Structures are given as C-alpha cells and as structure tokens.
Amino acid sequence: MIFNLQVSSIGIVVNTYVLYALVKKEGLLSIFYKLCISKTICNLITCAAFLMWSAPCTFL
C-alpha cells in the first residue's frame, strides 16, 4: 500500500524536475523538446491521478 504512494510521489518529483529542465532550456526549442514537454505533462497528470485516486483506494 505504501509502495503506491512512494511510486507516484517519486514520479511527480522526477517529472517536475524534467519539466523544469526542459522549459528552462534557452534558445529555439525543437519539435523534439516540445514533444518531451507534452509527454512530461501527461506523465505528471497520470502520476497525480494515481496519487489522488488509485493509491487511496488500495487502503479501502
């Protein structure tokens, strides 16, 4: 049960760091960087949903 909370929390922290690193990059962003930013945002949403919905349901 605690494992679910740990995985989603680590996922949120790592994806937030990756998003910060990608957005902070100076200069012209290529389509690859835009694709990585889009995927990172989707991963953040997935980890947040897992943290707020799936992990608490395992305690029931």
Rosetta constraint file for C-alpha pairs under 8 A:
AtomPair CA 1 CA 5 HARMONIC 7.24 0.50
AtomPair CA 1 CA 55 HARMONIC 7.15 0.50
AtomPair CA 1 CA 58 HARMONIC 6.25 0.50
AtomPair CA 1 CA 59 HARMONIC 6.69 0.50
AtomPair CA 2 CA 6 HARMONIC 6.31 0.50
AtomPair CA 3 CA 7 HARMONIC 6.12 0.50
AtomPair CA 4 CA 8 HARMONIC 6.23 0.50
AtomPair CA 4 CA 51 HARMONIC 7.48 0.50
AtomPair CA 4 CA 55 HARMONIC 5.47 0.50
AtomPair CA 5 CA 9 HARMONIC 5.96 0.50
AtomPair CA 5 CA 51 HARMONIC 6.16 0.50
AtomPair CA 5 CA 55 HARMONIC 6.05 0.50
AtomPair CA 6 CA 10 HARMONIC 6.02 0.50
AtomPair CA 7 CA 11 HARMONIC 6.04 0.50
AtomPair CA 8 CA 12 HARMONIC 6.17 0.50
AtomPair CA 8 CA 47 HARMONIC 5.11 0.50
AtomPair CA 8 CA 48 HARMONIC 7.00 0.50
AtomPair CA 8 CA 50 HARMONIC 6.39 0.50
AtomPair CA 8 CA 51 HARMONIC 5.51 0.50
AtomPair CA 9 CA 13 HARMONIC 6.29 0.50
AtomPair CA 9 CA 47 HARMONIC 7.51 0.50
AtomPair CA 9 CA 51 HARMONIC 7.14 0.50
AtomPair CA 10 CA 14 HARMONIC 6.07 0.50
AtomPair CA 11 CA 15 HARMONIC 5.95 0.50
AtomPair CA 11 CA 44 HARMONIC 7.41 0.50
AtomPair CA 11 CA 47 HARMONIC 6.13 0.50
AtomPair CA 12 CA 16 HARMONIC 5.95 0.50
AtomPair CA 12 CA 44 HARMONIC 5.73 0.50
AtomPair CA 12 CA 47 HARMONIC 5.96 0.50
AtomPair CA 12 CA 48 HARMONIC 6.93 0.50
AtomPair CA 13 CA 17 HARMONIC 6.28 0.50
AtomPair CA 14 CA 18 HARMONIC 6.23 0.50
AtomPair CA 15 CA 19 HARMONIC 6.01 0.50
AtomPair CA 15 CA 40 HARMONIC 5.99 0.50
AtomPair CA 15 CA 41 HARMONIC 7.81 0.50
AtomPair CA 15 CA 43 HARMONIC 6.99 0.50
AtomPair CA 15 CA 44 HARMONIC 6.08 0.50
AtomPair CA 16 CA 20 HARMONIC 6.11 0.50
AtomPair CA 16 CA 44 HARMONIC 7.29 0.50
AtomPair CA 17 CA 21 HARMONIC 6.15 0.50
AtomPair CA 18 CA 22 HARMONIC 6.12 0.50
AtomPair CA 18 CA 40 HARMONIC 7.26 0.50
AtomPair CA 19 CA 23 HARMONIC 6.05 0.50
AtomPair CA 19 CA 37 HARMONIC 6.19 0.50
AtomPair CA 19 CA 40 HARMONIC 6.24 0.50
AtomPair CA 19 CA 41 HARMONIC 7.45 0.50
AtomPair CA 20 CA 24 HARMONIC 5.88 0.50
AtomPair CA 21 CA 25 HARMONIC 6.46 0.50
AtomPair CA 22 CA 33 HARMONIC 6.91 0.50
AtomPair CA 22 CA 36 HARMONIC 7.88 0.50
AtomPair CA 22 CA 37 HARMONIC 6.65 0.50
AtomPair CA 23 CA 37 HARMONIC 7.60 0.50
AtomPair CA 25 CA 29 HARMONIC 7.86 0.50
AtomPair CA 29 CA 33 HARMONIC 5.92 0.50
AtomPair CA 29 CA 34 HARMONIC 6.83 0.50
AtomPair CA 30 CA 34 HARMONIC 6.56 0.50
AtomPair CA 31 CA 35 HARMONIC 6.08 0.50
AtomPair CA 32 CA 36 HARMONIC 6.20 0.50
AtomPair CA 33 CA 37 HARMONIC 6.12 0.50
AtomPair CA 34 CA 38 HARMONIC 6.17 0.50
AtomPair CA 35 CA 39 HARMONIC 6.20 0.50
AtomPair CA 36 CA 40 HARMONIC 6.03 0.50
AtomPair CA 37 CA 41 HARMONIC 6.24 0.50
AtomPair CA 38 CA 42 HARMONIC 6.39 0.50
AtomPair CA 39 CA 43 HARMONIC 6.16 0.50
AtomPair CA 40 CA 44 HARMONIC 6.16 0.50
AtomPair CA 41 CA 45 HARMONIC 6.31 0.50
AtomPair CA 42 CA 46 HARMONIC 6.22 0.50
AtomPair CA 43 CA 47 HARMONIC 6.11 0.50
AtomPair CA 44 CA 48 HARMONIC 6.04 0.50
AtomPair CA 45 CA 49 HARMONIC 6.09 0.50
AtomPair CA 46 CA 50 HARMONIC 6.13 0.50
AtomPair CA 47 CA 51 HARMONIC 6.07 0.50
AtomPair CA 48 CA 52 HARMONIC 6.07 0.50
AtomPair CA 49 CA 53 HARMONIC 5.65 0.50
AtomPair CA 49 CA 54 HARMONIC 7.16 0.50
AtomPair CA 50 CA 54 HARMONIC 4.81 0.50
AtomPair CA 50 CA 55 HARMONIC 6.09 0.50
AtomPair CA 51 CA 55 HARMONIC 5.40 0.50
AtomPair CA 51 CA 56 HARMONIC 7.44 0.50
AtomPair CA 52 CA 56 HARMONIC 6.67 0.50
AtomPair CA 53 CA 57 HARMONIC 6.35 0.50
AtomPair CA 54 CA 58 HARMONIC 6.61 0.50
AtomPair CA 55 CA 59 HARMONIC 7.21 0.50
AtomPair CA 56 CA 60 HARMONIC 7.14 0.50
